[in-house]
Amino acid sequence: AIYGFINIMLKAIEDEHSDSVAVAFDLKAPTFRHKMYDAYKGNRKGMPEELAQQMPVLKELLKALGYKLIECPGWEADDIQGTVARFADQNEDMHAYILSGDKDLLQLVSPNITVILAGNKEQEHYDEAKFFEKYGVKAEQFVDVKALMGDSSDNIPGVPGIGEKTALKLIAE
């Protein structure tokens, strides 16, 4: 896991010529979403022990390489990534690249924010044009799409009978 994480991250840094890097991590503490909705992520199993054992080593390696680590009780790494990226969104002279495997972060795509979805072999870059080309709606509308269709990975129900295709069609209209 450490090897894969570092390779994916270093490739993105090299490709984008990043001059500042922060890495966000979830903590075990419940988030505000857990407090609002008891069933939030209720269908997920915990992190496998062999992966959990690598996390402290990964964090030490990232610190040794000079990267800033950010963790915040009550907040998910996604929330931290979004908050940091929004600083760039408010500054015309900055551009933020968010590297994640989580499609939920696509809602942050803007003129100053590119989301890079990391896969096992490829990294897919989403700017406003690419997002619209793929989904047919604007990135800021993606949260509405997710609200309609729900999110099974987070155990969030949507409107019964509405999947991604129908949600995208409704929001586009």
C-alpha positions as CSV (number, residue, x, y, z in Angstrom):
1,A,0.0,0.0,0.0
2,I,2.8,2.4,0.9
3,Y,4.6,1.7,-2.4
4,G,1.4,2.2,-4.4
5,F,0.4,5.4,-2.6
6,I,3.8,7.0,-3.0
7,N,4.1,6.1,-6.7
8,I,0.6,7.5,-7.5
9,M,1.2,10.7,-5.5
10,L,4.7,11.3,-7.0
11,K,3.5,10.8,-10.5
12,A,0.8,13.4,-10.0
13,I,3.2,15.8,-8.4
14,E,5.6,15.4,-11.3
15,D,2.9,15.6,-14.0
16,E,1.4,18.8,-12.5
17,H,4.7,20.4,-11.4
18,S,3.2,21.0,-8.0
19,D,5.0,23.4,-5.7
20,S,3.0,22.7,-2.6
21,V,1.6,19.5,-1.4
22,A,-0.7,18.6,1.5
23,V,-2.0,15.1,2.3
24,A,-5.2,14.6,4.1
25,F,-6.1,11.5,6.2
26,D,-9.3,10.4,7.9
27,L,-9.2,9.8,11.6
28,K,-11.0,7.0,13.5
29,A,-13.2,9.5,15.3
30,P,-16.8,9.9,14.2
31,T,-17.5,12.7,11.8
32,F,-20.3,15.3,11.9
33,R,-22.0,13.1,9.3
34,H,-22.1,10.1,11.6
35,K,-23.7,12.3,14.2
36,M,-26.3,13.5,11.8
37,Y,-27.1,10.1,10.3
38,D,-26.4,7.0,12.4
39,A,-26.4,4.7,9.4
40,Y,-23.7,6.8,7.6
41,K,-21.1,4.3,6.2
42,G,-22.9,1.6,8.3
43,N,-22.4,-1.0,5.6
44,R,-18.6,-0.6,5.5
45,K,-16.2,-3.0,7.0
46,G,-13.2,-1.5,8.9
47,M,-9.8,-1.1,7.3
48,P,-8.0,-4.4,6.9
49,E,-5.4,-4.8,9.6
50,E,-2.5,-5.3,7.2
51,L,-3.4,-1.9,5.7
52,A,-4.0,-0.2,9.0
53,Q,-0.5,-1.3,10.1
54,Q,1.0,0.6,7.2
55,M,-0.6,3.9,7.9
56,P,1.8,5.1,10.6
57,V,4.7,4.2,8.4
58,L,3.2,6.0,5.4
59,K,2.6,9.1,7.5
60,E,6.2,9.1,8.8
61,L,7.5,8.7,5.3
62,L,5.4,11.6,4.0
63,K,6.6,13.8,6.8
64,A,10.2,12.8,6.1
65,L,9.7,13.7,2.5
66,G,8.6,17.2,3.6
67,Y,4.9,16.9,2.9
68,K,2.3,18.6,5.1
69,L,-0.2,16.1,6.7
70,I,-3.6,17.3,7.7
71,E,-6.0,15.5,9.9
72,C,-9.0,16.9,11.8
73,P,-11.3,15.2,14.3
74,G,-14.9,15.2,13.1
75,W,-14.0,15.7,9.5
76,E,-13.1,13.4,6.7
77,A,-10.1,13.7,4.4
78,D,-12.5,14.7,1.6
79,D,-13.7,17.7,3.7
80,I,-10.1,18.7,4.3
81,Q,-9.2,18.4,0.6
82,G,-12.2,20.4,-0.4
83,T,-11.4,23.2,2.1
84,V,-7.8,23.5,1.0
85,A,-8.8,23.5,-2.7
86,R,-11.4,26.2,-2.1
87,F,-8.5,28.5,-1.1
88,A,-7.2,28.1,-4.7
89,D,-10.7,28.6,-6.1
90,Q,-10.8,32.0,-4.5
91,N,-7.4,33.1,-5.7
92,E,-7.0,33.6,-9.5
93,D,-3.2,33.1,-9.3
94,M,-3.6,29.6,-7.9
95,H,-4.6,26.2,-9.2
96,A,-5.3,23.2,-7.0
97,Y,-5.1,19.6,-8.0
98,I,-7.0,17.1,-5.9
99,L,-5.7,13.6,-6.1
100,S,-8.2,11.0,-4.9
101,G,-9.9,7.7,-5.8
102,D,-13.2,9.1,-4.6
103,K,-15.6,10.4,-7.3
104,D,-17.4,12.5,-4.8
105,L,-14.7,15.0,-5.0
106,L,-15.6,15.7,-8.6
107,Q,-18.2,18.2,-7.3
108,L,-15.2,20.5,-6.5
109,V,-14.1,20.9,-10.2
110,S,-13.9,24.6,-11.1
111,P,-11.8,26.9,-13.2
112,N,-9.1,26.8,-10.5
113,I,-9.5,23.2,-9.3
114,T,-8.7,20.0,-11.2
115,V,-9.6,16.6,-9.7
116,I,-7.3,13.7,-10.6
117,L,-9.0,10.4,-10.1
118,A,-6.4,7.9,-9.3
119,G,-6.9,4.4,-10.6
120,N,-4.7,1.3,-10.5
121,K,-3.1,2.1,-13.8
122,E,-4.2,5.5,-15.0
123,Q,-4.9,8.9,-13.6
124,E,-7.9,10.7,-15.1
125,H,-7.9,14.5,-15.0
126,Y,-11.2,16.4,-14.6
127,D,-11.5,20.0,-15.4
128,E,-14.8,21.7,-16.2
129,A,-14.9,20.7,-19.8
130,K,-14.0,17.0,-19.1
131,F,-16.6,16.8,-16.3
132,F,-19.3,18.2,-18.5
133,E,-18.4,16.0,-21.4
134,K,-18.6,12.9,-19.2
135,Y,-21.6,13.8,-17.1
136,G,-23.6,16.4,-19.0
137,V,-24.0,18.6,-16.0
138,K,-21.8,21.2,-14.2
139,A,-19.6,20.0,-11.4
140,E,-21.5,22.0,-8.8
141,Q,-24.6,20.1,-9.8
142,F,-23.0,16.8,-9.0
143,V,-24.1,17.0,-5.3
144,D,-27.7,17.2,-6.6
145,V,-27.1,14.1,-8.7
146,K,-25.7,12.3,-5.7
147,A,-28.7,13.4,-3.6
148,L,-31.1,11.9,-6.1
149,M,-29.3,8.6,-6.7
150,G,-27.9,8.1,-3.2
151,D,-24.5,6.7,-2.4
152,S,-24.4,3.0,-1.6
153,S,-20.7,3.2,-0.6
154,D,-21.6,5.7,2.2
155,N,-25.0,4.0,2.9
156,I,-26.9,7.1,1.9
157,P,-30.3,6.4,0.4
158,G,-31.5,8.3,-2.6
159,V,-34.8,8.5,-4.3
160,P,-36.1,4.9,-4.9
161,G,-35.8,3.9,-8.5
162,I,-33.4,6.7,-9.4
163,G,-29.9,5.7,-10.5
164,E,-27.0,7.7,-11.8
165,K,-28.3,7.8,-15.4
166,T,-31.8,9.1,-14.4
167,A,-30.4,11.5,-11.9
168,L,-28.0,13.0,-14.5
169,K,-30.9,13.3,-16.9
170,L,-33.1,15.0,-14.4
171,I,-30.5,17.5,-13.3
172,A,-29.4,18.3,-16.8
173,E,-33.0,19.1,-17.7
